């Protein structure tokens, strides 16, 4: 995922950088660095963001739902990672 794609997709979810950071359980500065191209977006973050996009239609997004979905994804990922 490219930095401009991350910003566009975050905007499609209608959430702030802080809300995305909370959903991914990361620091807001990390999201900013990804969007500005200062740091590469890790594959696991790319997948988590795509998961959020697939499961949250922009017109129905509520930040609490995004956070719960991301936490569920994170729990699943932790349980299935080696």
C-alpha positions in Angstrom: 0.0 0.0 0.0 1.3 3.4 -0.9 1.1 6.4 1.5 -1.5 8.2 -0.7 -3.6 5.0 -0.7 -3.5 4.8 3.0 -4.7 8.4 3.4 -7.4 7.9 0.8 -8.6 4.7 2.4 -8.6 6.3 5.9 -10.6 9.2 4.5 -13.0 6.7 3.0 -13.6 5.2 6.5 -14.2 8.8 7.7 -11.8 8.4 10.6 -8.9 10.5 11.8 -5.3 9.4 12.1 -5.9 9.1 15.9 -8.9 6.8 15.4 -7.0 4.6 12.9 -4.1 4.4 15.3 -6.4 3.4 18.1 -8.0 0.8 15.9 -4.6 -0.7 15.1 -3.3 -0.2 18.6 -0.4 1.9 17.4 0.9 5.5 18.0 -0.8 8.2 15.9 2.7 9.4 14.8 3.2 6.1 13.1 0.1 6.6 11.0 1.3 10.1 10.1 4.7 8.8 9.1 3.1 6.1 6.9 0.9 8.7 5.2 3.8 11.1 4.7 6.0 8.3 3.3 8.6 8.6 6.0 8.1 5.0 7.1 7.1 2.0 5.0 3.6 0.6 5.8 4.1 -3.0 7.2 2.2 -5.8 5.5 0.3 -6.6 8.6 -0.9 -3.0 8.9 -1.8 -3.0 5.2 -3.9 -6.2 5.8 -5.6 -4.8 8.9 -6.6 -1.6 7.1 -7.9 -3.6 4.1 -9.9 -5.7 6.6 -11.4 -2.5 8.1 -12.3 -1.3 4.6 -14.0 -4.5 3.6 -16.1 -4.6 6.8 -17.1 -1.0 7.3 -19.1 0.8 4.6 -18.1 4.5 4.8 -21.7 5.7 5.2 -22.2 3.4 8.3 -18.8 3.8 10.0 -18.8 4.4 13.7 -15.3 4.7 15.2 -16.3 2.4 18.1 -17.2 -0.3 15.7 -14.0 0.1 13.8 -12.0 -0.2 17.0 -13.9 -3.4 18.0 -13.4 -4.9 14.6 -9.7 -4.1 14.6 -9.4 -5.6 18.1 -11.1 -8.7 16.9 -8.8 -8.9 13.9 -5.8 -8.4 16.2 -6.9 -11.1 18.6 -7.4 -13.5 15.7 -4.1 -12.6 14.2 -2.3 -13.1 17.6 -4.0 -16.5 18.0 -3.0 -17.7 14.5 0.5 -16.3 14.2 3.5 -18.5 14.7 
